[in-house]
């Protein structure tokens, strides 16, 4: 399944907006098969902050693990945010 993040806007900044975006796609996620990959497509995204990413991307990774892949993620804002999320997930102990 490909999720085009630009559908949520090209400036993805607030925690609230990230939560709302995740809620908007929740019905689609119900039908994701156990073997299906989730592609997060960042084409057209200009600004991408850790707050939005934590509410959306982190939740998807928690649920789908290594089946979440990023495409068109060359934008520096996207790159820095994804690297920060990765670093924080490695530093944060799981309960």
MIZA-439170 format. One record per residue (C-alpha): residue number from 0; residue in one letter; x, y, z. Coordinates in pm, whole numbers, plus 32768, in hexadecimal, padded with zeros to 4 digits. Example, Ala and Ser with C-alpha at 12.3 -4.5 7.8 and 13.67 -1.06 7.14 Angstrom:
REM MIZA-439170
{pt 0 'a' {84CE 7E3E 830C}}
{pt 1 's' {8557 7F96 82CA}}
END
This chain:
REM MIZA-439170
{pt 0 'x' {8000 8000 8000}}
{pt 1 'x' {8083 8156 7FA2}}
{pt 2 'x' {802D 827F 807D}}
{pt 3 'x' {8066 83CE 7FD5}}
{pt 4 'x' {80AD 84BC 80F1}}
{pt 5 'x' {806F 85F0 8019}}
{pt 6 'x' {7EFD 859A 8036}}
{pt 7 'x' {7F1B 861E 819A}}
{pt 8 'x' {7FC9 875B 8123}}
{pt 9 'x' {8127 87BF 80BE}}
{pt 10 'x' {8177 884E 8216}}
{pt 11 'x' {8152 873F 831F}}
{pt 12 'x' {819D 87DB 846D}}
{pt 13 'x' {80B2 87AE 8593}}
{pt 14 'x' {8070 8686 8673}}
{pt 15 'x' {7EF9 86BB 8651}}
{pt 16 'x' {7F0E 86B3 84D5}}
{pt 17 'x' {7FDE 8573 84E5}}
{pt 18 'x' {7ED8 84CD 85C3}}
{pt 19 'x' {7DC2 853C 84D9}}
{pt 20 'x' {7E7D 84B8 83A8}}
{pt 21 'x' {7EAA 8366 844F}}
{pt 22 'x' {7D39 835D 84AE}}
{pt 23 'x' {7CDE 83B0 8345}}
{pt 24 'x' {7D94 8280 82BC}}
{pt 25 'x' {7D39 8193 83DA}}
{pt 26 'x' {7C20 80EC 8313}}
{pt 27 'x' {7D12 80A3 81F4}}
{pt 28 'x' {7E0F 800B 82E3}}
{pt 29 'x' {7D0F 7F08 8350}}
{pt 30 'x' {7D33 7E5C 81FF}}
{pt 31 'x' {7EB0 7E4C 81F6}}
{pt 32 'x' {7F21 7CE5 81C6}}
{pt 33 'x' {802A 7C47 82A8}}
{pt 34 'x' {8120 7C3D 8185}}
{pt 35 'x' {80CE 7D92 80F3}}
{pt 36 'x' {81C5 7EB3 80FD}}
{pt 37 'x' {8161 8016 8157}}
{pt 38 'x' {820D 8119 807F}}
{pt 39 'x' {820D 8277 810D}}
{pt 40 'x' {823A 835F 7FE4}}
{pt 41 'x' {82CB 84B4 803D}}
{pt 42 'x' {82B2 8547 7EDE}}
{pt 43 'x' {8235 86AD 7EF9}}
{pt 44 'x' {8276 86CA 806F}}
{pt 45 'x' {8337 8809 80B9}}
{pt 46 'x' {8340 880E 8235}}
{pt 47 'x' {8330 86DB 8312}}
{pt 48 'x' {835E 86FD 848A}}
{pt 49 'x' {83A5 8602 859D}}
{pt 50 'x' {8258 8652 8644}}
{pt 51 'x' {8187 85F1 8515}}
{pt 52 'x' {8269 84CA 84CD}}
{pt 53 'x' {8250 8446 8630}}
{pt 54 'x' {80D5 8440 8620}}
{pt 55 'x' {80C7 83A1 84C6}}
{pt 56 'x' {8206 82EF 8460}}
{pt 57 'x' {8264 826C 85B8}}
{pt 58 'x' {8109 81D9 85E4}}
{pt 59 'x' {811E 8129 8493}}
{pt 60 'x' {8276 809E 84E3}}
{pt 61 'x' {81FC 8026 8637}}
{pt 62 'x' {80E1 7F6F 8589}}
{pt 63 'x' {8182 7EF7 8445}}
{pt 64 'x' {82F4 7EEE 849D}}
{pt 65 'x' {83EA 7EBC 8383}}
{pt 66 'x' {82D1 7EB0 8284}}
{pt 67 'x' {82CF 802F 8285}}
{pt 68 'x' {83A7 80BE 816F}}
{pt 69 'x' {83ED 8225 810A}}
{pt 70 'x' {83F9 82A2 7FA4}}
{pt 71 'x' {8444 83FA 7F13}}
{pt 72 'x' {84E1 8456 8061}}
{pt 73 'x' {8605 8526 7FDB}}
{pt 74 'x' {8582 866F 8067}}
{pt 75 'x' {866D 86E3 8180}}
{pt 76 'x' {8548 8725 826C}}
{pt 77 'x' {84CB 85C2 8237}}
{pt 78 'x' {8627 8529 8256}}
{pt 79 'x' {867C 85DA 839D}}
{pt 80 'x' {852C 8584 8439}}
{pt 81 'x' {8541 8415 83D7}}
{pt 82 'x' {86A4 83FE 845F}}
{pt 83 'x' {8636 849D 85A5}}
{pt 84 'x' {8515 83A7 85C8}}
{pt 85 'x' {8600 8286 8588}}
{pt 86 'x' {86F7 8305 868C}}
{pt 87 'x' {85E7 833C 878F}}
{pt 88 'x' {8552 81E3 8758}}
{pt 89 'x' {86A6 8146 8795}}
{pt 90 'x' {86D9 820E 88D5}}
{pt 91 'x' {857C 81DB 8965}}
{pt 92 'x' {8551 8095 8A23}}
{pt 93 'x' {8418 7FCF 89C8}}
{pt 94 'x' {8330 7F6A 8AE5}}
END
